[in-house]
């Protein structure tokens, strides 16, 4: 079941908005590719966290230039 407009998995409930939105985007893409819902939820959250962790690192690297 794809998630949109505030309809998201309970495990995303207490996540920051930007992280939750990215996780939903990733999870929905995985569902479209035929992934199991549980796998899509877990992978979406994990990959969203990695995305923002890497983004913070890239941003801090730019500031140090």
LUMLUMDREN-2810 file (N, C-alpha, C; in Angstrom, 1 decimal):
<atoms>
<atom><aa>X</aa><ch>A</ch><at>N</at><xx>0.8</xx><yy>-1.2</yy><zz>0.0</zz></atom>
<atom><aa>X</aa><ch>A</ch><at>CA</at><xx>0.0</xx><yy>0.0</yy><zz>0.0</zz></atom>
<atom><aa>X</aa><ch>A</ch><at>C</at><xx>0.9</xx><yy>1.2</yy><zz>0.0</zz></atom>
<atom><aa>X</aa><ch>A</ch><at>N</at><xx>0.8</xx><yy>2.1</yy><zz>-1.0</zz></atom>
<atom><aa>X</aa><ch>A</ch><at>CA</at><xx>1.6</xx><yy>3.3</yy><zz>-1.0</zz></atom>
<atom><aa>X</aa><ch>A</ch><at>C</at><xx>1.2</xx><yy>4.3</yy><zz>0.0</zz></atom>
<atom><aa>X</aa><ch>A</ch><at>N</at><xx>2.1</xx><yy>5.1</yy><zz>0.4</zz></atom>
<atom><aa>X</aa><ch>A</ch><at>CA</at><xx>1.7</xx><yy>6.1</yy><zz>1.5</zz></atom>
<atom><aa>X</aa><ch>A</ch><at>C</at><xx>1.8</xx><yy>7.5</yy><zz>0.9</zz></atom>
<atom><aa>X</aa><ch>A</ch><at>N</at><xx>0.8</xx><yy>8.3</yy><zz>1.2</zz></atom>
<atom><aa>X</aa><ch>A</ch><at>CA</at><xx>0.8</xx><yy>9.7</yy><zz>0.7</zz></atom>
<atom><aa>X</aa><ch>A</ch><at>C</at><xx>0.0</xx><yy>10.6</yy><zz>1.7</zz></atom>
<atom><aa>X</aa><ch>A</ch><at>N</at><xx>0.3</xx><yy>11.9</yy><zz>1.7</zz></atom>
<atom><aa>X</aa><ch>A</ch><at>CA</at><xx>-0.5</xx><yy>12.9</yy><zz>2.4</zz></atom>
<atom><aa>X</aa><ch>A</ch><at>C</at><xx>-0.8</xx><yy>12.5</yy><zz>3.9</zz></atom>
<atom><aa>X</aa><ch>A</ch><at>N</at><xx>0.3</xx><yy>12.3</yy><zz>4.7</zz></atom>
<atom><aa>X</aa><ch>A</ch><at>CA</at><xx>0.1</xx><yy>12.0</yy><zz>6.1</zz></atom>
<atom><aa>X</aa><ch>A</ch><at>C</at><xx>-0.2</xx><yy>10.6</yy><zz>6.4</zz></atom>
<atom><aa>X</aa><ch>A</ch><at>N</at><xx>-0.5</xx><yy>9.8</yy><zz>5.4</zz></atom>
<atom><aa>X</aa><ch>A</ch><at>CA</at><xx>-0.8</xx><yy>8.4</yy><zz>5.6</zz></atom>
<atom><aa>X</aa><ch>A</ch><at>C</at><xx>0.6</xx><yy>7.6</yy><zz>5.5</zz></atom>
<atom><aa>X</aa><ch>A</ch><at>N</at><xx>1.2</xx><yy>7.3</yy><zz>6.6</zz></atom>
<atom><aa>X</aa><ch>A</ch><at>CA</at><xx>2.5</xx><yy>6.7</yy><zz>6.6</zz></atom>
<atom><aa>X</aa><ch>A</ch><at>C</at><xx>2.5</xx><yy>5.6</yy><zz>7.7</zz></atom>
<atom><aa>X</aa><ch>A</ch><at>N</at><xx>3.5</xx><yy>4.7</yy><zz>7.6</zz></atom>
<atom><aa>X</aa><ch>A</ch><at>CA</at><xx>3.6</xx><yy>3.6</yy><zz>8.6</zz></atom>
<atom><aa>X</aa><ch>A</ch><at>C</at><xx>3.8</xx><yy>4.1</yy><zz>10.0</zz></atom>
<atom><aa>X</aa><ch>A</ch><at>N</at><xx>3.3</xx><yy>3.4</yy><zz>11.0</zz></atom>
<atom><aa>X</aa><ch>A</ch><at>CA</at><xx>3.4</xx><yy>3.8</yy><zz>12.4</zz></atom>
<atom><aa>X</aa><ch>A</ch><at>C</at><xx>4.9</xx><yy>4.0</yy><zz>12.8</zz></atom>
<atom><aa>X</aa><ch>A</ch><at>N</at><xx>5.8</xx><yy>3.2</yy><zz>12.2</zz></atom>
<atom><aa>X</aa><ch>A</ch><at>CA</at><xx>7.2</xx><yy>3.4</yy><zz>12.6</zz></atom>
<atom><aa>X</aa><ch>A</ch><at>C</at><xx>7.8</xx><yy>4.7</yy><zz>12.2</zz></atom>
<atom><aa>X</aa><ch>A</ch><at>N</at><xx>7.1</xx><yy>5.4</yy><zz>11.3</zz></atom>
<atom><aa>X</aa><ch>A</ch><at>CA</at><xx>7.6</xx><yy>6.7</yy><zz>10.8</zz></atom>
<atom><aa>X</aa><ch>A</ch><at>C</at><xx>7.0</xx><yy>7.8</yy><zz>11.7</zz></atom>
<atom><aa>X</aa><ch>A</ch><at>N</at><xx>6.0</xx><yy>7.5</yy><zz>12.5</zz></atom>
<atom><aa>X</aa><ch>A</ch><at>CA</at><xx>5.3</xx><yy>8.5</yy><zz>13.3</zz></atom>
<atom><aa>X</aa><ch>A</ch><at>C</at><xx>6.1</xx><yy>9.6</yy><zz>14.0</zz></atom>
<atom><aa>X</aa><ch>A</ch><at>N</at><xx>7.1</xx><yy>9.2</yy><zz>14.7</zz></atom>
<atom><aa>X</aa><ch>A</ch><at>CA</at><xx>7.9</xx><yy>10.1</yy><zz>15.5</zz></atom>
<atom><aa>X</aa><ch>A</ch><at>C</at><xx>9.2</xx><yy>10.6</yy><zz>14.8</zz></atom>
<atom><aa>X</aa><ch>A</ch><at>N</at><xx>9.3</xx><yy>10.4</yy><zz>13.6</zz></atom>
<atom><aa>X</aa><ch>A</ch><at>CA</at><xx>10.5</xx><yy>10.9</yy><zz>12.8</zz></atom>
<atom><aa>X</aa><ch>A</ch><at>C</at><xx>10.3</xx><yy>12.3</yy><zz>12.4</zz></atom>
<atom><aa>X</aa><ch>A</ch><at>N</at><xx>11.4</xx><yy>13.1</yy><zz>12.3</zz></atom>
<atom><aa>X</aa><ch>A</ch><at>CA</at><xx>11.3</xx><yy>14.4</yy><zz>11.8</zz></atom>
<atom><aa>X</aa><ch>A</ch><at>C</at><xx>10.6</xx><yy>14.4</yy><zz>10.4</zz></atom>
<atom><aa>X</aa><ch>A</ch><at>N</at><xx>9.9</xx><yy>15.5</yy><zz>10.1</zz></atom>
<atom><aa>X</aa><ch>A</ch><at>CA</at><xx>9.1</xx><yy>15.6</yy><zz>8.9</zz></atom>
<atom><aa>X</aa><ch>A</ch><at>C</at><xx>10.0</xx><yy>15.3</yy><zz>7.6</zz></atom>
<atom><aa>X</aa><ch>A</ch><at>N</at><xx>11.1</xx><yy>16.0</yy><zz>7.5</zz></atom>
<atom><aa>X</aa><ch>A</ch><at>CA</at><xx>11.9</xx><yy>15.8</yy><zz>6.3</zz></atom>
<atom><aa>X</aa><ch>A</ch><at>C</at><xx>12.4</xx><yy>14.3</yy><zz>6.2</zz></atom>
<atom><aa>X</aa><ch>A</ch><at>N</at><xx>12.8</xx><yy>13.7</yy><zz>7.3</zz></atom>
<atom><aa>X</aa><ch>A</ch><at>CA</at><xx>13.2</xx><yy>12.3</yy><zz>7.2</zz></atom>
<atom><aa>X</aa><ch>A</ch><at>C</at><xx>12.0</xx><yy>11.4</yy><zz>6.9</zz></atom>
<atom><aa>X</aa><ch>A</ch><at>N</at><xx>10.9</xx><yy>11.7</yy><zz>7.5</zz></atom>
<atom><aa>X</aa><ch>A</ch><at>CA</at><xx>9.7</xx><yy>10.9</yy><zz>7.2</zz></atom>
<atom><aa>X</aa><ch>A</ch><at>C</at><xx>9.3</xx><yy>11.0</yy><zz>5.7</zz></atom>
<atom><aa>X</aa><ch>A</ch><at>N</at><xx>9.3</xx><yy>12.2</yy><zz>5.2</zz></atom>
<atom><aa>X</aa><ch>A</ch><at>CA</at><xx>8.9</xx><yy>12.4</yy><zz>3.7</zz></atom>
<atom><aa>X</aa><ch>A</ch><at>C</at><xx>9.9</xx><yy>11.6</yy><zz>2.8</zz></atom>
<atom><aa>X</aa><ch>A</ch><at>N</at><xx>11.2</xx><yy>11.7</yy><zz>3.1</zz></atom>
<atom><aa>X</aa><ch>A</ch><at>CA</at><xx>12.2</xx><yy>11.0</yy><zz>2.3</zz></atom>
<atom><aa>X</aa><ch>A</ch><at>C</at><xx>12.0</xx><yy>9.5</yy><zz>2.4</zz></atom>
<atom><aa>X</aa><ch>A</ch><at>N</at><xx>11.7</xx><yy>9.0</yy><zz>3.6</zz></atom>
<atom><aa>X</aa><ch>A</ch><at>CA</at><xx>11.5</xx><yy>7.6</yy><zz>3.8</zz></atom>
<atom><aa>X</aa><ch>A</ch><at>C</at><xx>10.3</xx><yy>7.1</yy><zz>3.1</zz></atom>
<atom><aa>X</aa><ch>A</ch><at>N</at><xx>9.2</xx><yy>7.9</yy><zz>3.1</zz></atom>
<atom><aa>X</aa><ch>A</ch><at>CA</at><xx>8.0</xx><yy>7.5</yy><zz>2.4</zz></atom>
<atom><aa>X</aa><ch>A</ch><at>C</at><xx>8.3</xx><yy>7.5</yy><zz>0.9</zz></atom>
<atom><aa>X</aa><ch>A</ch><at>N</at><xx>9.1</xx><yy>8.4</yy><zz>0.4</zz></atom>
<atom><aa>X</aa><ch>A</ch><at>CA</at><xx>9.4</xx><yy>8.5</yy><zz>-1.1</zz></atom>
<atom><aa>X</aa><ch>A</ch><at>C</at><xx>10.2</xx><yy>7.2</yy><zz>-1.4</zz></atom>
<atom><aa>X</aa><ch>A</ch><at>N</at><xx>11.1</xx><yy>6.8</yy><zz>-0.6</zz></atom>
<atom><aa>X</aa><ch>A</ch><at>CA</at><xx>12.0</xx><yy>5.6</yy><zz>-0.9</zz></atom>
<atom><aa>X</aa><ch>A</ch><at>C</at><xx>11.1</xx><yy>4.4</yy><zz>-0.8</zz></atom>
<atom><aa>X</aa><ch>A</ch><at>N</at><xx>10.3</xx><yy>4.3</yy><zz>0.3</zz></atom>
<atom><aa>X</aa><ch>A</ch><at>CA</at><xx>9.5</xx><yy>3.1</yy><zz>0.5</zz></atom>
<atom><aa>X</aa><ch>A</ch><at>C</at><xx>8.5</xx><yy>2.9</yy><zz>-0.7</zz></atom>
<atom><aa>X</aa><ch>A</ch><at>N</at><xx>7.9</xx><yy>4.0</yy><zz>-1.1</zz></atom>
<atom><aa>X</aa><ch>A</ch><at>CA</at><xx>6.9</xx><yy>3.9</yy><zz>-2.2</zz></atom>
<atom><aa>X</aa><ch>A</ch><at>C</at><xx>7.6</xx><yy>3.4</yy><zz>-3.5</zz></atom>
<atom><aa>X</aa><ch>A</ch><at>N</at><xx>8.8</xx><yy>3.9</yy><zz>-3.8</zz></atom>
<atom><aa>X</aa><ch>A</ch><at>CA</at><xx>9.6</xx><yy>3.5</yy><zz>-4.9</zz></atom>
<atom><aa>X</aa><ch>A</ch><at>C</at><xx>9.8</xx><yy>2.0</yy><zz>-4.8</zz></atom>
<atom><aa>X</aa><ch>A</ch><at>N</at><xx>10.2</xx><yy>1.5</yy><zz>-3.7</zz></atom>
<atom><aa>X</aa><ch>A</ch><at>CA</at><xx>10.4</xx><yy>0.1</yy><zz>-3.5</zz></atom>
<atom><aa>X</aa><ch>A</ch><at>C</at><xx>9.2</xx><yy>-0.7</yy><zz>-3.7</zz></atom>
<atom><aa>X</aa><ch>A</ch><at>N</at><xx>8.0</xx><yy>-0.2</yy><zz>-3.2</zz></atom>
<atom><aa>X</aa><ch>A</ch><at>CA</at><xx>6.8</xx><yy>-0.9</yy><zz>-3.4</zz></atom>
<atom><aa>X</aa><ch>A</ch><at>C</at><xx>6.4</xx><yy>-1.0</yy><zz>-4.9</zz></atom>
<atom><aa>X</aa><ch>A</ch><at>N</at><xx>6.7</xx><yy>0.0</yy><zz>-5.6</zz></atom>
<atom><aa>X</aa><ch>A</ch><at>CA</at><xx>6.5</xx><yy>0.0</yy><zz>-7.1</zz></atom>
<atom><aa>X</aa><ch>A</ch><at>C</at><xx>7.3</xx><yy>-1.0</yy><zz>-7.8</zz></atom>
<atom><aa>X</aa><ch>A</ch><at>N</at><xx>8.5</xx><yy>-1.3</yy><zz>-7.2</zz></atom>
<atom><aa>X</aa><ch>A</ch><at>CA</at><xx>9.4</xx><yy>-2.3</yy><zz>-7.8</zz></atom>
<atom><aa>X</aa><ch>A</ch><at>C</at><xx>9.1</xx><yy>-3.7</yy><zz>-7.3</zz></atom>
<atom><aa>X</aa><ch>A</ch><at>N</at><xx>8.0</xx><yy>-3.8</yy><zz>-6.5</zz></atom>
<atom><aa>X</aa><ch>A</ch><at>CA</at><xx>7.6</xx><yy>-5.2</yy><zz>-6.1</zz></atom>
<atom><aa>X</aa><ch>A</ch><at>C</at><xx>8.1</xx><yy>-5.6</yy><zz>-4.7</zz></atom>
<atom><aa>X</aa><ch>A</ch><at>N</at><xx>8.7</xx><yy>-4.7</yy><zz>-4.0</zz></atom>
<atom><aa>X</aa><ch>A</ch><at>CA</at><xx>9.3</xx><yy>-5.1</yy><zz>-2.6</zz></atom>
<atom><aa>X</aa><ch>A</ch><at>C</at><xx>8.1</xx><yy>-5.4</yy><zz>-1.7</zz></atom>
<atom><aa>X</aa><ch>A</ch><at>N</at><xx>8.4</xx><yy>-6.3</yy><zz>-0.7</zz></atom>
<atom><aa>X</aa><ch>A</ch><at>CA</at><xx>7.4</xx><yy>-6.6</yy><zz>0.4</zz></atom>
<atom><aa>X</aa><ch>A</ch><at>C</at><xx>7.2</xx><yy>-5.3</yy><zz>1.2</zz></atom>
<atom><aa>X</aa><ch>A</ch><at>N</at><xx>6.0</xx><yy>-5.1</yy><zz>1.7</zz></atom>
<atom><aa>X</aa><ch>A</ch><at>CA</at><xx>5.7</xx><yy>-3.9</yy><zz>2.5</zz></atom>
<atom><aa>X</aa><ch>A</ch><at>C</at><xx>6.7</xx><yy>-3.7</yy><zz>3.7</zz></atom>
<atom><aa>X</aa><ch>A</ch><at>N</at><xx>6.9</xx><yy>-4.7</yy><zz>4.4</zz></atom>
<atom><aa>X</aa><ch>A</ch><at>CA</at><xx>7.8</xx><yy>-4.6</yy><zz>5.6</zz></atom>
<atom><aa>X</aa><ch>A</ch><at>C</at><xx>9.2</xx><yy>-4.3</yy><zz>5.2</zz></atom>
<atom><aa>X</aa><ch>A</ch><at>N</at><xx>9.7</xx><yy>-4.8</yy><zz>4.2</zz></atom>
<atom><aa>X</aa><ch>A</ch><at>CA</at><xx>11.0</xx><yy>-4.5</yy><zz>3.7</zz></atom>
<atom><aa>X</aa><ch>A</ch><at>C</at><xx>11.1</xx><yy>-3.1</yy><zz>3.2</zz></atom>
<atom><aa>X</aa><ch>A</ch><at>N</at><xx>10.0</xx><yy>-2.6</yy><zz>2.5</zz></atom>
<atom><aa>X</aa><ch>A</ch><at>CA</at><xx>10.0</xx><yy>-1.3</yy><zz>2.0</zz></atom>
<atom><aa>X</aa><ch>A</ch><at>C</at><xx>10.0</xx><yy>-0.3</yy><zz>3.2</zz></atom>
<atom><aa>X</aa><ch>A</ch><at>N</at><xx>9.3</xx><yy>-0.5</yy><zz>4.2</zz></atom>
<atom><aa>X</aa><ch>A</ch><at>CA</at><xx>9.2</xx><yy>0.4</yy><zz>5.4</zz></atom>
<atom><aa>X</aa><ch>A</ch><at>C</at><xx>10.6</xx><yy>0.5</yy><zz>6.0</zz></atom>
<atom><aa>X</aa><ch>A</ch><at>N</at><xx>11.2</xx><yy>-0.7</yy><zz>6.3</zz></atom>
<atom><aa>X</aa><ch>A</ch><at>CA</at><xx>12.5</xx><yy>-0.7</yy><zz>7.0</zz></atom>
<atom><aa>X</aa><ch>A</ch><at>C</at><xx>13.6</xx><yy>-0.1</yy><zz>6.1</zz></atom>
<atom><aa>X</aa><ch>A</ch><at>N</at><xx>13.6</xx><yy>-0.4</yy><zz>4.9</zz></atom>
<atom><aa>X</aa><ch>A</ch><at>CA</at><xx>14.6</xx><yy>0.1</yy><zz>4.0</zz></atom>
<atom><aa>X</aa><ch>A</ch><at>C</at><xx>14.4</xx><yy>1.6</yy><zz>3.7</zz></atom>
<atom><aa>X</aa><ch>A</ch><at>N</at><xx>13.2</xx><yy>2.0</yy><zz>3.6</zz></atom>
<atom><aa>X</aa><ch>A</ch><at>CA</at><xx>12.9</xx><yy>3.4</yy><zz>3.4</zz></atom>
<atom><aa>X</aa><ch>A</ch><at>C</at><xx>13.5</xx><yy>4.3</yy><zz>4.5</zz></atom>
<atom><aa>X</aa><ch>A</ch><at>N</at><xx>13.2</xx><yy>3.8</yy><zz>5.8</zz></atom>
<atom><aa>X</aa><ch>A</ch><at>CA</at><xx>13.7</xx><yy>4.6</yy><zz>6.9</zz></atom>
<atom><aa>X</aa><ch>A</ch><at>C</at><xx>15.2</xx><yy>4.6</yy><zz>7.0</zz></atom>
<atom><aa>X</aa><ch>A</ch><at>N</at><xx>15.8</xx><yy>3.4</yy><zz>6.8</zz></atom>
<atom><aa>X</aa><ch>A</ch><at>CA</at><xx>17.3</xx><yy>3.3</yy><zz>6.9</zz></atom>
<atom><aa>X</aa><ch>A</ch><at>C</at><xx>18.0</xx><yy>4.2</yy><zz>5.8</zz></atom>
<atom><aa>X</aa><ch>A</ch><at>N</at><xx>17.5</xx><yy>4.1</yy><zz>4.6</zz></atom>
<atom><aa>X</aa><ch>A</ch><at>CA</at><xx>18.1</xx><yy>4.8</yy><zz>3.5</zz></atom>
<atom><aa>X</aa><ch>A</ch><at>C</at><xx>17.9</xx><yy>6.3</yy><zz>3.7</zz></atom>
<atom><aa>X</aa><ch>A</ch><at>N</at><xx>16.7</xx><yy>6.7</yy><zz>4.2</zz></atom>
<atom><aa>X</aa><ch>A</ch><at>CA</at><xx>16.5</xx><yy>8.2</yy><zz>4.5</zz></atom>
<atom><aa>X</aa><ch>A</ch><at>C</at><xx>17.5</xx><yy>8.7</yy><zz>5.5</zz></atom>
<atom><aa>X</aa><ch>A</ch><at>N</at><xx>17.7</xx><yy>7.9</yy><zz>6.5</zz></atom>
<atom><aa>X</aa><ch>A</ch><at>CA</at><xx>18.7</xx><yy>8.3</yy><zz>7.6</zz></atom>
<atom><aa>X</aa><ch>A</ch><at>C</at><xx>20.1</xx><yy>8.5</yy><zz>6.9</zz></atom>
<atom><aa>X</aa><ch>A</ch><at>N</at><xx>20.4</xx><yy>7.5</yy><zz>6.1</zz></atom>
<atom><aa>X</aa><ch>A</ch><at>CA</at><xx>21.7</xx><yy>7.6</yy><zz>5.4</zz></atom>
<atom><aa>X</aa><ch>A</ch><at>C</at><xx>21.8</xx><yy>8.8</yy><zz>4.5</zz></atom>
<atom><aa>X</aa><ch>A</ch><at>N</at><xx>20.7</xx><yy>9.1</yy><zz>3.8</zz></atom>
<atom><aa>X</aa><ch>A</ch><at>CA</at><xx>20.7</xx><yy>10.2</yy><zz>2.9</zz></atom>
<atom><aa>X</aa><ch>A</ch><at>C</at><xx>21.0</xx><yy>11.5</yy><zz>3.7</zz></atom>
<atom><aa>X</aa><ch>A</ch><at>N</at><xx>20.3</xx><yy>11.7</yy><zz>4.8</zz></atom>
<atom><aa>X</aa><ch>A</ch><at>CA</at><xx>20.5</xx><yy>13.0</yy><zz>5.5</zz></atom>
<atom><aa>X</aa><ch>A</ch><at>C</at><xx>21.8</xx><yy>13.0</yy><zz>6.3</zz></atom>
<atom><aa>X</aa><ch>A</ch><at>N</at><xx>22.3</xx><yy>11.9</yy><zz>6.7</zz></atom>
<atom><aa>X</aa><ch>A</ch><at>CA</at><xx>23.7</xx><yy>11.8</yy><zz>7.3</zz></atom>
<atom><aa>X</aa><ch>A</ch><at>C</at><xx>24.7</xx><yy>12.2</yy><zz>6.2</zz></atom>
<atom><aa>X</aa><ch>A</ch><at>N</at><xx>24.6</xx><yy>11.7</yy><zz>5.1</zz></atom>
<atom><aa>X</aa><ch>A</ch><at>CA</at><xx>25.5</xx><yy>12.0</yy><zz>4.0</zz></atom>
<atom><aa>X</aa><ch>A</ch><at>C</at><xx>25.4</xx><yy>13.5</yy><zz>3.6</zz></atom>
<atom><aa>X</aa><ch>A</ch><at>N</at><xx>24.1</xx><yy>14.0</yy><zz>3.6</zz></atom>
<atom><aa>X</aa><ch>A</ch><at>CA</at><xx>23.9</xx><yy>15.4</yy><zz>3.2</zz></atom>
<atom><aa>X</aa><ch>A</ch><at>C</at><xx>24.6</xx><yy>16.3</yy><zz>4.2</zz></atom>
<atom><aa>X</aa><ch>A</ch><at>N</at><xx>24.5</xx><yy>16.0</yy><zz>5.5</zz></atom>
<atom><aa>X</aa><ch>A</ch><at>CA</at><xx>25.1</xx><yy>16.8</yy><zz>6.5</zz></atom>
<atom><aa>X</aa><ch>A</ch><at>C</at><xx>26.6</xx><yy>16.8</yy><zz>6.3</zz></atom>
<atom><aa>X</aa><ch>A</ch><at>N</at><xx>27.2</xx><yy>15.7</yy><zz>6.0</zz></atom>
<atom><aa>X</aa><ch>A</ch><at>CA</at><xx>28.6</xx><yy>15.6</yy><zz>5.7</zz></atom>
<atom><aa>X</aa><ch>A</ch><at>C</at><xx>29.0</xx><yy>16.4</yy><zz>4.5</zz></atom>
<atom><aa>X</aa><ch>A</ch><at>N</at><xx>28.3</xx><yy>16.3</yy><zz>3.4</zz></atom>
<atom><aa>X</aa><ch>A</ch><at>CA</at><xx>28.6</xx><yy>17.1</yy><zz>2.2</zz></atom>
<atom><aa>X</aa><ch>A</ch><at>C</at><xx>28.4</xx><yy>18.6</yy><zz>2.5</zz></atom>
<atom><aa>X</aa><ch>A</ch><at>N</at><xx>27.4</xx><yy>19.0</yy><zz>3.3</zz></atom>
<atom><aa>X</aa><ch>A</ch><at>CA</at><xx>27.2</xx><yy>20.4</yy><zz>3.6</zz></atom>
<atom><aa>X</aa><ch>A</ch><at>C</at><xx>28.4</xx><yy>20.9</yy><zz>4.5</zz></atom>
<atom><aa>X</aa><ch>A</ch><at>N</at><xx>28.8</xx><yy>20.1</yy><zz>5.4</zz></atom>
<atom><aa>X</aa><ch>A</ch><at>CA</at><xx>29.9</xx><yy>20.6</yy><zz>6.3</zz></atom>
<atom><aa>X</aa><ch>A</ch><at>C</at><xx>31.2</xx><yy>20.6</yy><zz>5.5</zz></atom>
<atom><aa>X</aa><ch>A</ch><at>N</at><xx>31.4</xx><yy>19.7</yy><zz>4.6</zz></atom>
<atom><aa>X</aa><ch>A</ch><at>CA</at><xx>32.6</xx><yy>19.8</yy><zz>3.7</zz></atom>
<atom><aa>X</aa><ch>A</ch><at>C</at><xx>32.6</xx><yy>21.0</yy><zz>2.9</zz></atom>
<atom><aa>X</aa><ch>A</ch><at>N</at><xx>31.5</xx><yy>21.5</yy><zz>2.4</zz></atom>
<atom><aa>X</aa><ch>A</ch><at>CA</at><xx>31.4</xx><yy>22.7</yy><zz>1.6</zz></atom>
<atom><aa>X</aa><ch>A</ch><at>C</at><xx>31.7</xx><yy>23.9</yy><zz>2.4</zz></atom>
<atom><aa>X</aa><ch>A</ch><at>N</at><xx>31.3</xx><yy>23.9</yy><zz>3.7</zz></atom>
<atom><aa>X</aa><ch>A</ch><at>CA</at><xx>31.6</xx><yy>25.0</yy><zz>4.6</zz></atom>
<atom><aa>X</aa><ch>A</ch><at>C</at><xx>33.0</xx><yy>25.2</yy><zz>4.9</zz></atom>
<atom><aa>X</aa><ch>A</ch><at>N</at><xx>33.7</xx><yy>24.1</yy><zz>4.9</zz></atom>
<atom><aa>X</aa><ch>A</ch><at>CA</at><xx>35.2</xx><yy>24.1</yy><zz>5.3</zz></atom>
<atom><aa>X</aa><ch>A</ch><at>C</at><xx>36.1</xx><yy>24.5</yy><zz>4.1</zz></atom>
<atom><aa>X</aa><ch>A</ch><at>N</at><xx>35.5</xx><yy>24.7</yy><zz>2.9</zz></atom>
<atom><aa>X</aa><ch>A</ch><at>CA</at><xx>36.3</xx><yy>25.1</yy><zz>1.8</zz></atom>
<atom><aa>X</aa><ch>A</ch><at>C</at><xx>36.6</xx><yy>26.6</yy><zz>1.8</zz></atom>
</atoms>
